[in-house]
Amino acid sequence: MNIRSLFKSKEERELEGILAELRANLENNYKSTAQAAREKLGERCETLYAEGRLKEAVYRKYKKLYEEYSLSMRNYHH
């Protein structure tokens, strides 16, 4: 665990884990599992924010990442 992760909330570490899963699947060209991880990131981000468990800035950061991955993956199909 690096020093920056010490200051992240449990929820932010959860989103980081999903993001790592997404990136690993993209690197290995596992498109369907990458899509599933992307969807999980978006859903979890929205849920945590709606429950008041994410700060506004953290929510915006992960929402932006979700949108960027959605755009770059828009032509991924099974």
Biopython code that builds the backbone (N, CA, C, O; Angstrom):
import numpy as np
from Bio.PDB.StructureBuilder import StructureBuilder

atoms = [
    (1, "MET", "N", (0.847, -1.173, 0.000)),
    (1, "MET", "CA", (0.000, 0.000, 0.000)),
    (1, "MET", "C", (0.896, 1.241, 0.000)),
    (1, "MET", "O", (1.784, 1.384, 0.840)),
    (2, "ASN", "N", (0.647, 2.118, -0.945)),
    (2, "ASN", "CA", (1.467, 3.326, -0.986)),
    (2, "ASN", "C", (0.868, 4.417, -0.104)),
    (2, "ASN", "O", (-0.242, 4.280, 0.411)),
    (3, "ILE", "N", (1.611, 5.485, 0.058)),
    (3, "ILE", "CA", (1.224, 6.561, 0.990)),
    (3, "ILE", "C", (-0.082, 7.238, 0.566)),
    (3, "ILE", "O", (-0.883, 7.619, 1.420)),
    (4, "ARG", "N", (-0.303, 7.391, -0.745)),
    (4, "ARG", "CA", (-1.530, 8.049, -1.199)),
    (4, "ARG", "C", (-2.765, 7.224, -0.863)),
    (4, "ARG", "O", (-3.812, 7.784, -0.537)),
    (5, "SER", "N", (-2.654, 5.905, -0.937)),
    (5, "SER", "CA", (-3.816, 5.075, -0.653)),
    (5, "SER", "C", (-4.183, 5.085, 0.824)),
    (5, "SER", "O", (-5.302, 4.717, 1.182)),
    (6, "LEU", "N", (-3.268, 5.497, 1.679)),
    (6, "LEU", "CA", (-3.570, 5.594, 3.105)),
    (6, "LEU", "C", (-4.627, 6.655, 3.379)),
    (6, "LEU", "O", (-5.367, 6.555, 4.358)),
    (7, "PHE", "N", (-4.703, 7.655, 2.534)),
    (7, "PHE", "CA", (-5.620, 8.771, 2.748)),
    (7, "PHE", "C", (-6.924, 8.624, 1.973)),
    (7, "PHE", "O", (-7.787, 9.499, 2.052)),
    (8, "LYS", "N", (-7.080, 7.539, 1.230)),
    (8, "LYS", "CA", (-8.309, 7.322, 0.478)),
    (8, "LYS", "C", (-9.324, 6.601, 1.351)),
    (8, "LYS", "O", (-8.976, 5.792, 2.211)),
    (9, "SER", "N", (-10.574, 6.914, 1.106)),
    (9, "SER", "CA", (-11.642, 6.252, 1.846)),
    (9, "SER", "C", (-11.778, 4.812, 1.366)),
    (9, "SER", "O", (-11.263, 4.439, 0.313)),
    (10, "LYS", "N", (-12.475, 4.023, 2.155)),
    (10, "LYS", "CA", (-12.750, 2.635, 1.781)),
    (10, "LYS", "C", (-13.484, 2.592, 0.438)),
    (10, "LYS", "O", (-13.212, 1.734, -0.401)),
    (11, "GLU", "N", (-14.405, 3.520, 0.250)),
    (11, "GLU", "CA", (-15.182, 3.579, -0.987)),
    (11, "GLU", "C", (-14.299, 3.923, -2.184)),
    (11, "GLU", "O", (-14.452, 3.354, -3.265)),
    (12, "GLU", "N", (-13.370, 4.865, -1.978)),
    (12, "GLU", "CA", (-12.481, 5.243, -3.073)),
    (12, "GLU", "C", (-11.541, 4.088, -3.415)),
    (12, "GLU", "O", (-11.232, 3.867, -4.586)),
    (13, "ARG", "N", (-11.090, 3.359, -2.410)),
    (13, "ARG", "CA", (-10.245, 2.192, -2.673)),
    (13, "ARG", "C", (-11.028, 1.123, -3.437)),
    (13, "ARG", "O", (-10.470, 0.424, -4.283)),
    (14, "GLU", "N", (-12.315, 1.000, -3.136)),
    (14, "GLU", "CA", (-13.169, 0.058, -3.868)),
    (14, "GLU", "C", (-13.251, 0.445, -5.344)),
    (14, "GLU", "O", (-13.121, -0.407, -6.223)),
    (15, "LEU", "N", (-13.466, 1.728, -5.610)),
    (15, "LEU", "CA", (-13.540, 2.203, -6.998)),
    (15, "LEU", "C", (-12.196, 2.030, -7.704)),
    (15, "LEU", "O", (-12.157, 1.702, -8.890)),
    (16, "GLU", "N", (-11.107, 2.247, -6.989)),
    (16, "GLU", "CA", (-9.773, 2.038, -7.560)),
    (16, "GLU", "C", (-9.576, 0.576, -7.959)),
    (16, "GLU", "O", (-8.960, 0.287, -8.985)),
    (17, "GLY", "N", (-10.094, -0.335, -7.155)),
    (17, "GLY", "CA", (-10.001, -1.758, -7.465)),
    (17, "GLY", "C", (-10.763, -2.103, -8.728)),
    (17, "GLY", "O", (-10.279, -2.869, -9.562)),
    (18, "ILE", "N", (-11.956, -1.540, -8.872)),
    (18, "ILE", "CA", (-12.754, -1.772, -10.082)),
    (18, "ILE", "C", (-12.025, -1.189, -11.293)),
    (18, "ILE", "O", (-11.990, -1.807, -12.357)),
    (19, "LEU", "N", (-11.452, -0.015, -11.132)),
    (19, "LEU", "CA", (-10.705, 0.627, -12.207)),
    (19, "LEU", "C", (-9.491, -0.206, -12.610)),
    (19, "LEU", "O", (-9.186, -0.321, -13.798)),
    (20, "ALA", "N", (-8.802, -0.782, -11.641)),
    (20, "ALA", "CA", (-7.652, -1.645, -11.931)),
    (20, "ALA", "C", (-8.101, -2.881, -12.706)),
    (20, "ALA", "O", (-7.422, -3.324, -13.633)),
    (21, "GLU", "N", (-9.247, -3.432, -12.319)),
    (21, "GLU", "CA", (-9.812, -4.584, -13.024)),
    (21, "GLU", "C", (-10.130, -4.213, -14.474)),
    (21, "GLU", "O", (-9.829, -4.970, -15.397)),
    (22, "LEU", "N", (-10.730, -3.061, -14.660)),
    (22, "LEU", "CA", (-11.070, -2.575, -15.995)),
    (22, "LEU", "C", (-9.816, -2.428, -16.852)),
    (22, "LEU", "O", (-9.777, -2.896, -17.991)),
    (23, "ARG", "N", (-8.814, -1.790, -16.313)),
    (23, "ARG", "CA", (-7.564, -1.577, -17.061)),
    (23, "ARG", "C", (-6.879, -2.893, -17.396)),
    (23, "ARG", "O", (-6.375, -3.061, -18.507)),
    (24, "ALA", "N", (-6.854, -3.826, -16.454)),
    (24, "ALA", "CA", (-6.224, -5.124, -16.703)),
    (24, "ALA", "C", (-6.956, -5.869, -17.820)),
    (24, "ALA", "O", (-6.322, -6.495, -18.670)),
    (25, "ASN", "N", (-8.271, -5.803, -17.818)),
    (25, "ASN", "CA", (-9.041, -6.466, -18.868)),
    (25, "ASN", "C", (-8.809, -5.822, -20.225)),
    (25, "ASN", "O", (-8.750, -6.519, -21.237)),
    (26, "LEU", "N", (-8.680, -4.515, -20.258)),
    (26, "LEU", "CA", (-8.389, -3.831, -21.521)),
    (26, "LEU", "C", (-7.003, -4.206, -22.039)),
    (26, "LEU", "O", (-6.823, -4.448, -23.232)),
    (27, "GLU", "N", (-6.027, -4.254, -21.132)),
    (27, "GLU", "CA", (-4.665, -4.607, -21.535)),
    (27, "GLU", "C", (-4.590, -6.015, -22.099)),
    (27, "GLU", "O", (-3.778, -6.291, -22.983)),
    (28, "ASN", "N", (-5.435, -6.909, -21.590)),
    (28, "ASN", "CA", (-5.441, -8.292, -22.050)),
    (28, "ASN", "C", (-6.456, -8.540, -23.156)),
    (28, "ASN", "O", (-6.673, -9.678, -23.569)),
    (29, "ASN", "N", (-7.073, -7.464, -23.629)),
    (29, "ASN", "CA", (-8.032, -7.514, -24.725)),
    (29, "ASN", "C", (-9.266, -8.364, -24.398)),
    (29, "ASN", "O", (-9.842, -9.001, -25.280)),
    (30, "TYR", "N", (-9.661, -8.364, -23.128)),
    (30, "TYR", "CA", (-10.877, -9.052, -22.698)),
    (30, "TYR", "C", (-12.016, -8.038, -22.743)),
    (30, "TYR", "O", (-12.374, -7.441, -21.728)),
    (31, "LYS", "N", (-12.573, -7.855, -23.925)),
    (31, "LYS", "CA", (-13.530, -6.771, -24.133)),
    (31, "LYS", "C", (-14.810, -6.926, -23.320)),
    (31, "LYS", "O", (-15.288, -5.952, -22.739)),
    (32, "SER", "N", (-15.370, -8.127, -23.268)),
    (32, "SER", "CA", (-16.641, -8.290, -22.550)),
    (32, "SER", "C", (-16.460, -8.099, -21.043)),
    (32, "SER", "O", (-17.319, -7.507, -20.388)),
    (33, "THR", "N", (-15.356, -8.593, -20.491)),
    (33, "THR", "CA", (-15.127, -8.388, -19.060)),
    (33, "THR", "C", (-14.730, -6.943, -18.766)),
    (33, "THR", "O", (-15.012, -6.428, -17.685)),
    (34, "ALA", "N", (-14.080, -6.295, -19.720)),
    (34, "ALA", "CA", (-13.765, -4.870, -19.554)),
    (34, "ALA", "C", (-15.057, -4.060, -19.551)),
    (34, "ALA", "O", (-15.206, -3.130, -18.758)),
    (35, "GLN", "N", (-15.986, -4.407, -20.432)),
    (35, "GLN", "CA", (-17.282, -3.714, -20.462)),
    (35, "GLN", "C", (-18.018, -3.907, -19.140)),
    (35, "GLN", "O", (-18.611, -2.967, -18.611)),
    (36, "ALA", "N", (-17.980, -5.134, -18.606)),
    (36, "ALA", "CA", (-18.649, -5.417, -17.341)),
    (36, "ALA", "C", (-18.023, -4.609, -16.205)),
    (36, "ALA", "O", (-18.737, -4.085, -15.350)),
    (37, "ALA", "N", (-16.712, -4.508, -16.192)),
    (37, "ALA", "CA", (-16.024, -3.725, -15.162)),
    (37, "ALA", "C", (-16.350, -2.240, -15.305)),
    (37, "ALA", "O", (-16.507, -1.538, -14.306)),
    (38, "ARG", "N", (-16.452, -1.766, -16.535)),
    (38, "ARG", "CA", (-16.811, -0.366, -16.777)),
    (38, "ARG", "C", (-18.207, -0.083, -16.238)),
    (38, "ARG", "O", (-18.430, 0.931, -15.575)),
    (39, "GLU", "N", (-19.141, -0.976, -16.523)),
    (39, "GLU", "CA", (-20.504, -0.810, -16.024)),
    (39, "GLU", "C", (-20.537, -0.845, -14.498)),
    (39, "GLU", "O", (-21.246, -0.063, -13.864)),
    (40, "LYS", "N", (-19.770, -1.751, -13.923)),
    (40, "LYS", "CA", (-19.690, -1.862, -12.467)),
    (40, "LYS", "C", (-19.151, -0.571, -11.860)),
    (40, "LYS", "O", (-19.645, -0.114, -10.829)),
    (41, "LEU", "N", (-18.135, 0.018, -12.498)),
    (41, "LEU", "CA", (-17.567, 1.278, -12.024)),
    (41, "LEU", "C", (-18.631, 2.374, -12.015)),
    (41, "LEU", "O", (-18.782, 3.086, -11.023)),
    (42, "GLY", "N", (-19.358, 2.509, -13.102)),
    (42, "GLY", "CA", (-20.394, 3.535, -13.190)),
    (42, "GLY", "C", (-21.498, 3.335, -12.172)),
    (42, "GLY", "O", (-21.920, 4.283, -11.509)),
    (43, "GLU", "N", (-21.970, 2.094, -12.047)),
    (43, "GLU", "CA", (-23.051, 1.800, -11.115)),
    (43, "GLU", "C", (-22.618, 2.015, -9.665)),
    (43, "GLU", "O", (-23.353, 2.595, -8.866)),
    (44, "ARG", "N", (-21.432, 1.547, -9.343)),
    (44, "ARG", "CA", (-20.950, 1.657, -7.962)),
    (44, "ARG", "C", (-20.695, 3.116, -7.589)),
    (44, "ARG", "O", (-20.984, 3.541, -6.470)),
    (45, "CYS", "N", (-20.156, 3.868, -8.526)),
    (45, "CYS", "CA", (-19.908, 5.293, -8.310)),
    (45, "CYS", "C", (-21.225, 6.014, -8.010)),
    (45, "CYS", "O", (-21.304, 6.800, -7.065)),
    (46, "GLU", "N", (-22.244, 5.748, -8.805)),
    (46, "GLU", "CA", (-23.550, 6.379, -8.610)),
    (46, "GLU", "C", (-24.175, 5.962, -7.283)),
    (46, "GLU", "O", (-24.730, 6.795, -6.567)),
    (47, "THR", "N", (-24.086, 4.678, -6.953)),
    (47, "THR", "CA", (-24.668, 4.180, -5.710)),
    (47, "THR", "C", (-24.000, 4.805, -4.488)),
    (47, "THR", "O", (-24.673, 5.280, -3.573)),
    (48, "LEU", "N", (-22.685, 4.800, -4.487)),
    (48, "LEU", "CA", (-21.952, 5.358, -3.346)),
    (48, "LEU", "C", (-22.241, 6.847, -3.173)),
    (48, "LEU", "O", (-22.367, 7.333, -2.049)),
    (49, "TYR", "N", (-22.345, 7.566, -4.284)),
    (49, "TYR", "CA", (-22.636, 9.001, -4.212)),
    (49, "TYR", "C", (-24.062, 9.229, -3.706)),
    (49, "TYR", "O", (-24.296, 10.099, -2.867)),
    (50, "ALA", "N", (-25.004, 8.450, -4.214)),
    (50, "ALA", "CA", (-26.403, 8.592, -3.793)),
    (50, "ALA", "C", (-26.565, 8.292, -2.302)),
    (50, "ALA", "O", (-27.416, 8.880, -1.634)),
    (51, "GLU", "N", (-25.751, 7.381, -1.790)),
    (51, "GLU", "CA", (-25.798, 7.036, -0.373)),
    (51, "GLU", "C", (-25.033, 8.031, 0.499)),
    (51, "GLU", "O", (-25.027, 7.910, 1.724)),
    (52, "GLY", "N", (-24.391, 9.011, -0.131)),
    (52, "GLY", "CA", (-23.638, 10.016, 0.613)),
    (52, "GLY", "C", (-22.291, 9.517, 1.105)),
    (52, "GLY", "O", (-21.722, 10.080, 2.041)),
    (53, "ARG", "N", (-21.775, 8.463, 0.481)),
    (53, "ARG", "CA", (-20.515, 7.867, 0.923)),
    (53, "ARG", "C", (-19.317, 8.345, 0.109)),
    (53, "ARG", "O", (-18.181, 7.972, 0.402)),
    (54, "LEU", "N", (-19.562, 9.171, -0.911)),
    (54, "LEU", "CA", (-18.474, 9.755, -1.707)),
    (54, "LEU", "C", (-18.573, 11.270, -1.656)),
    (54, "LEU", "O", (-19.664, 11.836, -1.739)),
    (55, "LYS", "N", (-17.440, 11.912, -1.520)),
    (55, "LYS", "CA", (-17.405, 13.372, -1.604)),
    (55, "LYS", "C", (-17.629, 13.780, -3.053)),
    (55, "LYS", "O", (-17.374, 13.009, -3.979)),
    (56, "GLU", "N", (-18.105, 14.995, -3.229)),
    (56, "GLU", "CA", (-18.400, 15.519, -4.567)),
    (56, "GLU", "C", (-17.196, 15.420, -5.492)),
    (56, "GLU", "O", (-17.340, 14.980, -6.633)),
    (57, "ALA", "N", (-16.025, 15.811, -5.039)),
    (57, "ALA", "CA", (-14.821, 15.809, -5.877)),
    (57, "ALA", "C", (-14.437, 14.382, -6.281)),
    (57, "ALA", "O", (-14.034, 14.147, -7.420)),
    (58, "VAL", "N", (-14.559, 13.455, -5.372)),
    (58, "VAL", "CA", (-14.233, 12.054, -5.672)),
    (58, "VAL", "C", (-15.244, 11.500, -6.673)),
    (58, "VAL", "O", (-14.876, 10.804, -7.619)),
    (59, "TYR", "N", (-16.505, 11.812, -6.459)),
    (59, "TYR", "CA", (-17.555, 11.391, -7.389)),
    (59, "TYR", "C", (-17.267, 11.914, -8.797)),
    (59, "TYR", "O", (-17.326, 11.157, -9.766)),
    (60, "ARG", "N", (-16.957, 13.197, -8.910)),
    (60, "ARG", "CA", (-16.690, 13.791, -10.224)),
    (60, "ARG", "C", (-15.486, 13.124, -10.898)),
    (60, "ARG", "O", (-15.495, 12.909, -12.110)),
    (61, "LYS", "N", (-14.461, 12.801, -10.123)),
    (61, "LYS", "CA", (-13.260, 12.157, -10.659)),
    (61, "LYS", "C", (-13.607, 10.804, -11.303)),
    (61, "LYS", "O", (-13.221, 10.528, -12.439)),
    (62, "TYR", "N", (-14.332, 9.981, -10.565)),
    (62, "TYR", "CA", (-14.651, 8.643, -11.077)),
    (62, "TYR", "C", (-15.739, 8.680, -12.142)),
    (62, "TYR", "O", (-15.745, 7.849, -13.050)),
    (63, "LYS", "N", (-16.647, 9.622, -12.042)),
    (63, "LYS", "CA", (-17.671, 9.792, -13.083)),
    (63, "LYS", "C", (-17.000, 10.177, -14.398)),
    (63, "LYS", "O", (-17.377, 9.685, -15.461)),
    (64, "LYS", "N", (-16.008, 11.054, -14.322)),
    (64, "LYS", "CA", (-15.274, 11.472, -15.520)),
    (64, "LYS", "C", (-14.516, 10.284, -16.118)),
    (64, "LYS", "O", (-14.529, 10.094, -17.335)),
    (65, "LEU", "N", (-13.864, 9.493, -15.283)),
    (65, "LEU", "CA", (-13.158, 8.313, -15.773)),
    (65, "LEU", "C", (-14.127, 7.340, -16.431)),
    (65, "LEU", "O", (-13.840, 6.790, -17.494)),
    (66, "TYR", "N", (-15.271, 7.132, -15.798)),
    (66, "TYR", "CA", (-16.299, 6.258, -16.365)),
    (66, "TYR", "C", (-16.725, 6.765, -17.750)),
    (66, "TYR", "O", (-16.820, 5.984, -18.697)),
    (67, "GLU", "N", (-16.975, 8.043, -17.860)),
    (67, "GLU", "CA", (-17.403, 8.622, -19.137)),
    (67, "GLU", "C", (-16.309, 8.516, -20.194)),
    (67, "GLU", "O", (-16.602, 8.249, -21.360)),
    (68, "GLU", "N", (-15.052, 8.721, -19.803)),
    (68, "GLU", "CA", (-13.943, 8.603, -20.751)),
    (68, "GLU", "C", (-13.805, 7.167, -21.255)),
    (68, "GLU", "O", (-13.616, 6.943, -22.451)),
    (69, "TYR", "N", (-13.900, 6.199, -20.348)),
    (69, "TYR", "CA", (-13.827, 4.801, -20.765)),
    (69, "TYR", "C", (-15.043, 4.425, -21.610)),
    (69, "TYR", "O", (-14.911, 3.668, -22.572)),
    (70, "SER", "N", (-16.209, 4.936, -21.272)),
    (70, "SER", "CA", (-17.410, 4.661, -22.061)),
    (70, "SER", "C", (-17.228, 5.153, -23.489)),
    (70, "SER", "O", (-17.600, 4.463, -24.438)),
    (71, "LEU", "N", (-16.668, 6.326, -23.644)),
    (71, "LEU", "CA", (-16.431, 6.891, -24.962)),
    (71, "LEU", "C", (-15.403, 6.071, -25.734)),
    (71, "LEU", "O", (-15.607, 5.759, -26.908)),
    (72, "SER", "N", (-14.307, 5.724, -25.079)),
    (72, "SER", "CA", (-13.260, 4.977, -25.784)),
    (72, "SER", "C", (-13.670, 3.545, -26.085)),
    (72, "SER", "O", (-13.119, 2.928, -26.996)),
    (73, "MET", "N", (-14.632, 3.001, -25.335)),
    (73, "MET", "CA", (-15.059, 1.616, -25.522)),
    (73, "MET", "C", (-16.376, 1.514, -26.287)),
    (73, "MET", "O", (-16.944, 0.425, -26.369)),
    (74, "ARG", "N", (-16.866, 2.590, -26.836)),
    (74, "ARG", "CA", (-18.195, 2.600, -27.442)),
    (74, "ARG", "C", (-18.338, 1.619, -28.608)),
    (74, "ARG", "O", (-19.453, 1.184, -28.898)),
    (75, "ASN", "N", (-17.268, 1.266, -29.270)),
    (75, "ASN", "CA", (-17.354, 0.342, -30.403)),
    (75, "ASN", "C", (-16.966, -1.085, -30.046)),
    (75, "ASN", "O", (-16.801, -1.925, -30.930)),
    (76, "TYR", "N", (-16.821, -1.364, -28.755)),
    (76, "TYR", "CA", (-16.497, -2.723, -28.314)),
    (76, "TYR", "C", (-17.793, -3.549, -28.327)),
    (76, "TYR", "O", (-18.788, -3.194, -27.695)),
    (77, "HIS", "N", (-17.741, -4.642, -29.056)),
    (77, "HIS", "CA", (-18.897, -5.546, -29.109)),
    (77, "HIS", "C", (-18.392, -6.964, -28.960)),
    (77, "HIS", "O", (-17.212, -7.249, -29.163)),
    (78, "HIS", "N", (-19.301, -7.838, -28.605)),
    (78, "HIS", "CA", (-18.944, -9.251, -28.448)),
    (78, "HIS", "C", (-18.599, -9.869, -29.787)),
    (78, "HIS", "O", (-18.273, -11.054, -29.854)),
]
sb = StructureBuilder()
sb.init_structure("model")
sb.init_model(0)
sb.init_chain("A")
sb.init_seg("    ")
for serial, (resi, resn, name, xyz) in enumerate(atoms, 1):
    if name == "N":
        sb.init_residue(resn, " ", resi, " ")
    sb.init_atom(name, np.array(xyz, "f"), 0.0, 1.0, " ", f" {name:<3s}", serial, name[0])
structure = sb.get_structure()
